[in-house]
Amino acid sequence: MGRKKDNSRLRSKRDLHRLKWETARELGLEEDLASPGDKLTVREAGKIGGGMVKKLVEAGGKNLAEKQE
């Protein structure tokens, strides 16, 4: 019997995918990310991932600050 996928897990995957594209766009790497093959270098992928982490940490900090108020 198959396992039903968790909607919140799917939603968070979709949100991370959206965040990845938003970060790539801000860094001017959207075309490299969109093109098939190995156009995206490790350095570029690291920039995108680092930008995503920075945004997630900022969002988490704001969320904690709101909960403490």
C-alpha positions in Angstrom: 0.0 0.0 0.0 1.4 3.4 -1.0 2.1 6.1 1.5 0.2 9.4 1.2 2.5 12.4 0.8 2.4 15.0 3.5 1.0 18.3 2.1 3.1 20.4 4.4 6.2 18.6 3.2 5.3 19.2 -0.4 4.4 22.8 0.3 7.8 23.4 2.0 9.6 21.8 -1.0 7.7 24.2 -3.3 8.6 27.1 -1.1 12.3 26.2 -1.2 12.2 25.8 -5.0 10.7 29.3 -5.2 13.3 30.7 -2.9 16.1 29.1 -5.0 14.8 30.8 -8.1 14.3 34.1 -6.4 17.9 34.0 -5.0 19.3 33.0 -8.4 17.4 35.9 -10.1 18.8 38.4 -7.5 22.4 37.1 -8.2 21.9 37.2 -11.9 22.3 33.4 -12.2 18.7 32.6 -13.3 19.8 31.7 -16.9 22.5 29.4 -15.7 20.0 27.7 -13.4 17.4 27.4 -16.1 19.7 26.0 -18.8 20.1 22.2 -19.1 23.4 20.5 -18.6 26.3 21.6 -16.4 26.2 25.4 -16.9 25.9 26.1 -13.2 29.4 25.9 -11.5 29.9 24.8 -8.0 30.8 28.3 -7.0 27.5 29.6 -8.5 25.5 26.9 -6.8 27.2 27.8 -3.5 26.2 31.4 -3.9 22.6 30.5 -4.5 22.6 28.1 -1.5 24.3 30.6 0.7 21.8 33.3 -0.2 19.0 30.9 0.5 20.4 30.1 4.0 20.8 33.8 4.7 17.2 34.5 3.8 15.9 31.5 5.9 17.9 32.6 8.9 16.6 36.2 8.6 13.0 34.8 8.3 13.5 32.6 11.4 14.9 35.5 13.4 11.9 37.6 12.5 9.5 34.8 13.4 11.2 34.3 16.8 11.1 38.1 17.5 7.3 38.1 16.7 6.6 35.2 19.0 8.4 36.9 21.9 6.3 40.1 21.6 
